[in-house]
Amino acid sequence: MKKKLFSLLFFLALFAHSQNDKINNYQYIIVADKFDYLKTSDQYQTSSLTKFLLMKKGFNVFLSTENLPKALLQNRCLALTASVSDDSGIFTVKNRIELKDCFGTLLYSSKFGKSKEKEYKKAYQEAIRNAYASMTDLEYNFTPIHTETIKNELIETGVTIPVKKDDSVKIISEVIKGTPFKQSESDDSVANTSEIIETVYAQEKPYGFQLVDTTPAIVFQILKTNLDAVFILKDKNGVFYKKGKNWIVEYYSNNQIVQKEYQVKF
């Protein structure tokens, strides 16, 4: 019994450590200015309070309606998104703070904070404060992702990369983009073993979609048309359309047509 309990506690400790490692790679948090269960922006000052509390953890926090740093305007994937979910009943308000990445993956959630206050503002604010109080397992310490970290992750997944230090950044970048490399017989040369179709992830926007890669970085922004499987490339003279199971991008660059195939995850 003791061994099983120790194993469970050890697993939970490892899980919490893994969560913290991922969250530590993010310098920014964007708090939704309106949570799904509320009717108006920052109703009962719920968003403002959430921002204030997360700032106490050491994050750079912005409301989604505030002016964002240039880096975030160019790439929202540099930030986590914070929201507060609601599971309230008739007599009890229950709220939980959630942190997600730009793909909508839940990286962290607090425990539910509860309140039995009758006044809505007091109830929601007390519940959010109690949810924050449960976040003692989240110890934030900003740690930028370095190429060495990425290289280790690639090795763990079975990708062999050269040990030449000067080339590692370039080769890691290519591997992330979807072109695998392997160590050649000579340490001084690296061979491209195969070409595979790059995968991008679609994030819905009012105008259409934003396509990001696994870096993550924005690859294209595509605008809706009257045709289901045809989009216009924003800021480029070209189109993005479906062909079979995959998608084709076509645009002109220096009076030459560029064409490339992608797999899109919607």
Buried (B, 14 or more C-beta within 10 A) or exposed (E): EEEEEEEEEEEEEEEBEEBBEBBBBBBBBBBBBBBEBBEEBBBBBBBBBBBBBBEEBEBBBBBBBEEBEEEBEEBBBBBBBBBBBBEBEEEBBBBBBBBBBBEEEEBBBBBBBBBEBEEBEEBBBBBBBBBBEBBEBBEBEEBEEEBEEBBEEBEEEEBEBBEBEEBBBEBBEBBBBBBBBEBEEEEEEBEEEEEEEBBBBBBEEEEBBBBBBBBBEBBBBBBBBEEEEEBBBBEBEBBBBBEEEEBBBBBEEEEEEEEEEBBBEE
